[in-house]
Amino acid sequence: MPTWLGRDVTQDHHLPHALGDYKVSPGAAGERWTVTLLKTGETVYSGLGPVEVLRGQPTT
């Protein structure tokens, strides 16, 4: 789904833990989406959605 920045624009954020270490909570209409690190309860993202946590490509 396109972001408010444009149809083909996405925003990437590096997340250092495994995919299963995060919980994505969709916001109700007009509310923020959140991504929480399950091990600590820390909110690592709170903002516009939709949000998808993907396995990244290794950097060299």
VEXDREN-2710 file (C-alpha; in Angstrom, 1 decimal):
% VEXDREN-2710
k/r/px/py/pz
1/MET/0.0/0.0/0.0
2/PRO/1.4/3.4/-0.8
3/THR/2.6/5.7/1.9
4/TRP/1.5/9.3/2.2
5/LEU/4.8/10.2/0.6
6/GLY/3.7/8.7/-2.7
7/ARG/2.6/5.6/-4.5
8/ASP/5.9/3.8/-4.8
9/VAL/7.6/5.3/-1.7
10/THR/8.4/3.2/1.3
11/GLN/10.3/4.0/4.5
12/ASP/12.9/1.4/5.7
13/HIS/14.1/1.1/9.3
14/HIS/16.8/-1.3/10.4
15/LEU/15.7/-3.6/13.1
16/PRO/18.6/-5.6/14.6
17/HIS/16.6/-8.6/16.0
18/ALA/14.9/-11.6/14.4
19/LEU/11.5/-11.2/12.7
20/GLY/9.8/-13.1/15.5
21/ASP/11.1/-10.7/18.1
22/TYR/8.7/-8.0/17.0
23/LYS/5.0/-7.5/17.3
24/VAL/3.1/-5.2/14.8
25/SER/-0.1/-3.6/16.2
26/PRO/-2.3/-2.0/13.6
27/GLY/-3.8/1.3/14.6
28/ALA/-7.6/1.8/14.5
29/ALA/-8.8/4.4/12.0
30/GLY/-6.7/7.5/12.4
31/GLU/-4.5/5.9/15.1
32/ARG/-0.7/5.1/14.9
33/TRP/0.6/1.7/14.1
34/THR/3.3/0.4/16.5
35/VAL/6.1/-2.1/16.4
36/THR/7.2/-3.5/19.7
37/LEU/10.3/-5.5/20.6
38/LEU/8.8/-8.4/22.5
39/LYS/11.9/-9.1/24.6
40/THR/11.9/-5.7/26.3
41/GLY/8.4/-4.2/25.5
42/GLU/10.2/-1.3/23.9
43/THR/8.2/0.5/21.1
44/VAL/10.6/0.8/18.2
45/TYR/8.2/2.4/15.8
46/SER/5.0/4.4/16.2
47/GLY/3.6/6.0/13.2
48/LEU/1.6/5.8/10.0
49/GLY/0.8/2.3/8.6
50/PRO/0.6/-0.1/7.2
51/VAL/3.7/-1.6/8.7
52/GLU/5.4/-4.8/7.6
53/VAL/8.5/-6.4/9.2
54/LEU/10.7/-8.0/6.5
55/ARG/13.9/-10.0/6.6
56/GLY/16.6/-7.6/5.3
57/GLN/19.4/-8.2/2.9
58/PRO/22.9/-8.5/4.5
59/THR/25.1/-5.4/4.0
60/THR/28.7/-5.8/2.9
END
